[in-house]
Amino acid sequence: MSRIPENSVREFIKIQKDLPQTLKFYGLSGSYVARESGISITSFHRKMKNTAFTGVELERIIKVINK
């Protein structure tokens, strides 16, 4: 089995930390992204504040941003 690249984990964390600025850059509200990604608005804001999104949630968020 090959080793897990550490830079993948760092990128995952960076995407979460940069999420508020990314949404602002694209002119998207957290509420809109939450609704479109199927995450409750309160959970979305809490998880964004605590950088606590799962991989699946972050993937759905990225799909909404990249529409």
Legacy VTK file of the C-alpha trace (Angstrom):
# vtk DataFile Version 3.0
C-alpha trace
ASCII
DATASET POLYDATA
POINTS 67 float
0.000 0.000 0.000
1.328 3.453 -0.836
1.645 6.272 1.650
-1.054 8.914 2.010
0.172 12.266 0.679
0.236 14.831 3.469
-0.330 17.692 1.060
-3.826 16.323 0.313
-4.789 16.745 3.949
-3.271 20.230 4.074
-5.237 21.219 0.959
-8.476 19.882 2.492
-7.895 21.985 5.618
-6.925 25.049 3.553
-10.087 24.841 1.447
-12.174 24.823 4.644
-10.270 27.714 6.229
-10.547 29.767 3.026
-14.239 29.009 2.503
-15.607 32.333 3.863
-13.291 34.315 1.579
-14.036 32.008 -1.353
-17.782 32.548 -0.972
-17.249 36.291 -0.763
-15.029 36.254 -3.880
-17.712 34.454 -5.903
-20.535 36.545 -4.462
-22.259 33.561 -2.869
-23.990 33.546 0.494
-23.457 30.755 2.968
-27.209 30.225 3.109
-27.396 29.703 -0.662
-24.499 27.249 -0.687
-25.965 25.399 2.304
-29.367 25.005 0.632
-27.901 23.953 -2.717
-25.547 21.432 -1.114
-28.248 19.917 1.111
-26.688 20.960 4.415
-28.865 22.689 6.990
-28.057 26.395 7.219
-27.245 26.282 10.927
-24.971 23.255 10.491
-23.283 24.883 7.512
-22.417 28.057 9.411
-21.292 26.120 12.506
-19.113 23.789 10.451
-17.667 26.664 8.441
-16.745 28.476 11.661
-15.108 25.342 13.117
-13.642 23.978 9.830
-15.558 20.774 10.511
-16.998 19.724 7.131
-16.714 16.079 6.149
-15.103 15.190 2.856
-18.493 14.420 1.292
-19.945 17.742 2.478
-16.975 19.702 1.180
-17.252 17.943 -2.170
-20.926 18.992 -2.443
-20.047 22.572 -1.437
-17.325 22.751 -4.085
-19.761 21.499 -6.744
-22.154 24.343 -5.841
-19.361 26.936 -5.957
-18.091 25.652 -9.311
-21.523 25.688 -11.035
LINES 1 68
67 0 1 2 3 4 5 6 7 8 9 10 11 12 13 14 15 16 17 18 19 20 21 22 23 24 25 26 27 28 29 30 31 32 33 34 35 36 37 38 39 40 41 42 43 44 45 46 47 48 49 50 51 52 53 54 55 56 57 58 59 60 61 62 63 64 65 66
